[in-house]
Amino acid sequence: MAFPYKADKQKADEFLYEFLLKTKTDHDLFEGWKNLGMVVGLKASDLDLGYSLDCTSGTDVVITKGYPDKPKAALKMNSDDFQNLLIGKLNLIWAFSSRKIKTEGNIASILKLTPLMPKLINLYKVSLKEKGIPE
């Protein structure tokens, strides 16, 4: 499935940022991010949209627009792969091994969050539904 806001970079940016902020509302996802203890970069390469998750404080996760200068770990993918990953149609491990998700830095720590994928998928589907977008 194609990412729903591919043709509108501003709406895509707003949607992705809102979704990332929403991950802080789920206790397990928030604790997972918080316990990483590093700055993580996420990038939708085809839209040239980036986000920084600063997980270094131990008490909060600061999510900002803009790709960080020197992330300790980074995940980069196109928006369609992001969409398919978060609706459960793209297997995370296969996406890593086939380089659909490009990585940098301390990816072993990020992979520890793999058990949280079902929660992330559910939250993403809720976000789509709230915007009236079918999966």
C-alpha positions in Angstrom: 0.0 0.0 0.0 1.3 3.5 -0.8 1.9 6.0 1.9 -1.3 8.1 2.0 0.3 11.6 2.0 3.1 10.9 -0.6 1.9 13.7 -2.8 1.7 16.3 0.0 5.0 16.7 1.9 3.5 19.0 4.5 0.7 16.7 5.3 3.1 13.8 5.3 5.3 15.6 7.8 2.4 16.5 10.1 1.1 12.9 10.0 4.4 11.3 10.7 5.3 13.7 13.5 1.9 13.3 15.1 2.3 9.5 14.9 5.8 9.6 16.5 4.5 11.9 19.3 1.6 9.4 19.8 4.1 6.6 20.5 4.8 8.4 23.8 1.2 7.8 25.0 1.7 4.0 25.0 3.5 3.0 28.2 5.5 0.1 26.7 6.5 2.1 23.6 7.5 5.1 25.7 9.6 2.9 28.0 11.2 1.2 25.0 12.2 4.5 23.4 13.3 5.9 26.8 15.5 2.9 27.6 17.5 3.2 24.4 19.6 6.0 25.9 20.7 7.5 22.6 19.6 9.8 19.8 17.8 7.9 17.0 17.3 9.3 13.5 14.3 8.3 11.4 14.1 9.3 7.8 11.5 9.0 5.0 14.1 9.2 2.2 11.8 9.7 -0.8 10.1 12.7 0.9 13.3 14.0 2.5 11.6 14.1 5.9 13.5 13.3 9.1 12.9 13.1 12.8 15.0 12.9 15.9 14.2 10.9 18.9 16.4 12.0 21.8 16.2 9.2 24.3 19.2 10.2 26.4 17.6 11.8 29.5 16.4 8.6 31.0 13.1 10.2 31.9 11.7 11.5 28.6 11.9 11.1 24.9 12.1 14.4 23.0 10.8 14.0 19.4 11.6 16.8 17.0 11.3 17.3 13.3 14.5 17.3 11.4 17.1 14.5 11.0 19.7 14.6 13.8 23.3 15.6 12.9 24.9 12.6 14.6 22.4 9.9 15.6 23.8 6.9 17.4 21.3 4.8 15.4 19.4 5.6 12.3 16.7 4.0 10.2 16.0 5.2 6.6 13.4 4.0 4.3 10.9 5.2 1.7 7.5 6.3 2.8 5.8 3.3 1.1 8.0 0.8 3.0 7.3 2.8 6.2 3.6 2.5 5.6 3.7 -1.3 4.8 5.9 -2.0 7.8 3.5 -0.2 10.1 0.4 -1.8 8.8 2.0 -5.2 9.2 2.5 -6.0 5.5 6.3 -5.7 5.5 8.3 -8.0 7.8 10.8 -6.1 9.8 13.6 -8.6 9.6 13.2 -9.2 5.9 13.1 -5.4 5.4 16.5 -5.1 7.2 18.1 -8.0 5.3 16.8 -6.8 1.9 18.0 -3.3 2.7 14.5 -1.8 2.3 15.4 -0.3 5.6 18.9 1.2 5.6 20.6 1.4 8.9 23.4 3.3 10.6 25.0 3.0 14.0 23.9 1.0 16.9 21.1 -1.0 15.3 21.3 -3.9 17.8 19.7 -1.6 20.4 16.9 -0.8 18.0 16.3 -4.4 17.3 15.6 -5.0 21.0 12.4 -3.1 20.4 11.2 -5.7 17.8 8.8 -7.3 20.4 6.9 -3.9 20.5 6.1 -4.0 16.8 2.5 -5.2 17.3 1.9 -2.2 19.6 3.5 0.1 17.0 1.4 -1.4 14.2 -1.8 -1.0 16.3 -1.1 2.6 17.1 -0.3 3.4 13.5 -3.6 1.8 12.3 -5.4 3.9 14.9 -3.7 7.0 13.5 -4.8 6.1 10.0 -8.3 5.5 11.1 -8.4 8.8 12.9 -7.6 10.5 9.6 -10.2 8.5 7.8 -7.6 6.6 5.8 -8.2 2.9 5.1 -5.4 0.4 5.7 
